[in-house]
Amino acid sequence: MTTPQCFLAANHLHHDKFLSAHELSFSYGPVTALKDVSFELCKGERSAVVGPNGAGKSTLFKLIVGLLAPTRGTLSFEGYDSGQRPPIAYVPQRNDVDWRFPLSVRDVVMMGRAAHIGLFGRPSAEDRRVVEEALVHVRLDGLADRQINALSGGQQQRMFIAQALAQQAKMVLMDEPLNGLDLKAQQDVYAVLDFLREQEVTVFISTHDLDQAAAHFDRVMLLNHTMQDFDVPTRVFTPDQLSAVYGAGLRLVQTDEGYLLVGDEVAHSHG
């Protein structure tokens, strides 16, 4: 059962609903990508969606952003008329970006101000102030003039989060944001996500790493075309539910160092 309302999780009280999806479905021609997915997200919530390759995670993100329209069902945002969306930022996988393009960190973050600047406009003093403030929040102000191809993986992720801050996004979608990052870089990203929570920005990520999802996120959606569950990780990652989605005998174990998934196969190798 999905938690039907804003909730108390990980000592964070979420007061207000942000997004509601009701029986959300989408098909690519005869192929069903998502079927009857219903859930709510709250302001400031940090949640993750997990599932096998081809489970519909990318399709779900595209529906939320508005790149796709649902075949059936509805998606609405609290305080916005039907069909309208608040500013939503999307952080792609790092391997989906052409890092050879000659841009500085500041250039990329300034792209978050595009809606304010316009197609042929020039950044105003306010635009520059917002960008510099975003760079400070993600601790990249000292690297603002560095070319993006000279950044580490963790710095690249923080740059995109700074772009979301400059956009003044109410929601940030992130596709595999921790993939390939070492422990220190992961901690740096989580520190920035903590700041987003303080700003009541809703964060929703897709990840292959079930251990990370269990340890660092308020709720986890278990998805395989349909939604198996959406709740706190300990309720979602049960042997029966994991086996139903991944086809392997898996269970979640809490250790002194966090959560560990054990079983017949390594869970986060499935993605």
LOVO-993762 format. One line per 5 residues: number of its first residue (from 1); their letters; for each residue y, x negated, z negated of C-alpha. Coordinates in steps of 0.05 Angstrom, whole numbers, plus 5000, padded with zeros to 4 digits. Each point is the difference from the previous one (the first is absolute). Layout:
! residues N
NUM = A = Y,X,Z | ...
***
This chain:
! residues 271
1 = MTTPQ = 5000,5000,5000 | 5069,4974,5017 | 5053,4999,4946 | 5043,5059,5021 | 5066,4981,4969
6 = CFLAA = 5045,4943,4979 | 4967,4966,4942 | 4997,4947,4947 | 4963,4939,5024 | 5002,4927,4980
11 = NHLHH = 5055,5017,4950 | 5046,5024,5057 | 5023,5072,4996 | 5013,5030,5069 | 5045,5060,4991
16 = DKFLS = 5014,5024,5070 | 4958,5015,5061 | 5019,4961,5063 | 4951,5019,5055 | 4950,5057,5010
21 = AHELS = 4945,5001,5053 | 4960,5064,5010 | 4936,5000,5042 | 5028,4944,5043 | 4957,4990,5062
26 = FSYGP = 5006,4958,5063 | 4957,4989,5061 | 5004,4949,5057 | 4973,5046,5054 | 4930,5020,4978
31 = VTALK = 4997,4947,4945 | 5020,5024,4931 | 5038,4946,4961 | 5020,5042,4940 | 4976,5068,4976
36 = DVSFE = 5029,5045,4946 | 5034,4946,4959 | 5041,5029,4943 | 5037,4959,4947 | 5067,4988,4966
41 = LCKGE = 5038,4936,4986 | 5053,4993,4946 | 5066,4963,4996 | 4988,4929,4979 | 4925,5005,5006
46 = RSAVV = 4961,4940,5024 | 4935,5021,5033 | 4950,4973,5049 | 4955,5028,5054 | 4932,4967,5011
51 = GPNGA = 4942,5014,5047 | 4958,4969,5055 | 5029,4976,5066 | 5017,5060,5042 | 5005,5046,4940
56 = GKSTL = 5068,5028,5021 | 5045,4957,4956 | 5046,4979,5057 | 5002,5071,5027 | 5021,5025,4931
61 = FKLIV = 5057,4950,4998 | 5024,5020,5070 | 5001,5073,4979 | 5041,4984,4938 | 5050,4958,5040
66 = GLLAP = 5004,5052,5055 | 4971,4960,5057 | 4946,5053,5007 | 5003,5075,4990 | 4941,5033,4964
71 = TRGTL = 4951,5039,5041 | 4996,5048,4942 | 5028,5003,4930 | 5068,4984,4971 | 5037,4940,4971
76 = SFEGY = 5064,5011,4960 | 5048,4960,4958 | 5033,5027,4938 | 5074,5015,5012 | 4995,4997,5076
81 = DSGQR = 4995,5056,5050 | 4937,5010,5040 | 4993,4945,5052 | 5050,4954,4965 | 4982,4935,4966
86 = PPIAY = 5034,4954,4950 | 5008,4927,5021 | 4930,4971,5002 | 4986,4926,5011 | 4936,4973,5031
91 = VPQRN = 4976,4930,4985 | 4948,4980,5053 | 4943,4951,4993 | 5026,4930,5008 | 4953,4986,5059
96 = DVDWR = 5033,5059,5037 | 5067,4963,5002 | 5021,4948,5052 | 5026,4946,4953 | 5023,4956,5058
101 = FPLSV = 5060,5045,5012 | 5063,4960,4981 | 5026,5040,4942 | 5024,4981,4931 | 4980,5035,4936
106 = RDVVM = 5070,5030,4996 | 4994,5026,5071 | 4935,5038,4984 | 5028,5029,4936 | 5063,5022,5037
111 = MGRAA = 4955,5041,5046 | 4991,5046,4941 | 5074,5020,5009 | 4990,5022,5072 | 5010,5073,4985
116 = HIGLF = 5067,4984,4967 | 5024,4950,5052 | 4981,5037,5063 | 4974,4972,5066 | 5062,4960,5020
121 = GRPSA = 5036,4995,4933 | 5013,4940,4957 | 4979,4993,4927 | 5055,5021,4952 | 5017,4966,4935
126 = EDRRV = 4957,5054,4966 | 4941,4985,5045 | 5005,4926,4984 | 5006,5015,4926 | 4937,5044,5000
131 = VEEAL = 4961,4947,5038 | 5020,4944,4953 | 4983,5043,4940 | 4931,5015,5030 | 4987,4926,5011
136 = VHVRL = 5017,4986,4928 | 4953,5054,4975 | 4941,4970,5037 | 5022,4928,4983 | 5011,4979,5072
141 = DGLAD = 5075,4990,4996 | 4989,4924,5003 | 4960,5008,5064 | 5045,5050,5036 | 5014,4953,5058
146 = RQINA = 4929,4975,5008 | 4962,5019,5064 | 4946,5052,4986 | 4945,4956,5029 | 5014,4949,4945
151 = LSGGQ = 4985,5049,4943 | 4936,5003,4960 | 4958,5063,5002 | 5028,5025,4934 | 5071,4986,5021
156 = QQRMF = 4989,5039,5064 | 4977,5061,4961 | 5059,4995,4953 | 5046,4995,5061 | 4974,5067,5026
161 = IAQAL = 5009,5031,4931 | 5072,4975,5000 | 5008,5035,5068 | 4976,5064,4967 | 5050,4991,4944
166 = AQQAK = 5056,4989,5051 | 4977,5064,5035 | 5006,5035,4932 | 4932,5028,5013 | 4972,5053,4953
171 = MVLMD = 4929,4981,5019 | 4966,4936,5022 | 4934,5000,5038 | 4964,4933,5001 | 4940,4981,5042
176 = EPLNG = 4957,4948,4966 | 5059,4967,4965 | 4957,4952,4958 | 4951,4979,5053 | 4995,4924,5002
181 = LDLKA = 5049,4987,4943 | 4984,4953,4943 | 5005,5023,4928 | 5071,4976,4990 | 5024,5034,5064
186 = QQDVY = 4965,5065,4979 | 5035,4997,4932 | 5067,4991,5035 | 4987,5061,5043 | 4980,5042,4940
191 = AVLDF = 5063,4979,4964 | 5041,5028,5058 | 4958,5064,5000 | 5016,5007,4926 | 5074,4998,5019
196 = LREQE = 4988,5055,5052 | 4968,5043,4946 | 5063,4991,4957 | 5040,5026,5059 | 4953,5060,5006
201 = VTVFI = 4977,4977,5069 | 4931,5028,5016 | 4952,4946,5024 | 4936,5017,5038 | 4957,4943,5027
206 = STHDL = 4935,4993,5038 | 4954,4946,4976 | 4930,4973,5010 | 5000,4971,4930 | 4972,5052,4952
211 = DQAAA = 5006,4953,4941 | 5075,4994,5011 | 5006,5075,5010 | 4965,5013,4934 | 5041,4950,4961
216 = HFDRV = 5071,5010,5026 | 5009,5072,5025 | 5013,5066,4965 | 4953,5039,5045 | 4952,4985,5057
221 = MLLNH = 4982,5044,5059 | 4929,4992,5025 | 5002,5019,5073 | 4949,5005,5055 | 5031,5050,5049
226 = TMQDF = 4999,5050,4943 | 5027,4984,4931 | 4943,4986,4952 | 5047,4997,4940 | 5070,4981,4978
231 = DVPTR = 5007,4983,4926 | 5004,4942,4951 | 4953,4944,5022 | 4949,5008,4945 | 4988,5072,5022
236 = VFTPD = 4999,4984,5074 | 4956,4938,5001 | 4936,5032,4975 | 4933,4978,5028 | 4989,5067,5034
241 = QLSAV = 5068,5002,5034 | 4999,4928,5022 | 4930,5008,5028 | 5022,5063,5037 | 5056,4962,5035
246 = YGAGL = 4973,4929,5007 | 4926,5014,5002 | 4982,4949,4946 | 4982,5002,4927 | 5067,4980,4968
251 = RLVQT = 5030,5008,4932 | 5066,4980,4966 | 4995,4954,4939 | 5059,4984,4955 | 5001,4928,4976
256 = DEGYL = 5048,4959,4957 | 5033,4977,5065 | 5007,5068,5032 | 4954,5042,5044 | 4940,4977,5040
261 = LVGDE = 4959,5039,5050 | 4927,4983,4999 | 4940,5026,5038 | 4954,4989,5059 | 5058,4978,5044
266 = VAHSH = 5069,4971,4987 | 5046,5061,5004 | 5064,4969,5024 | 4965,4968,5060 | 4997,5069,5032
271 = G = 5074,5019,5005
***
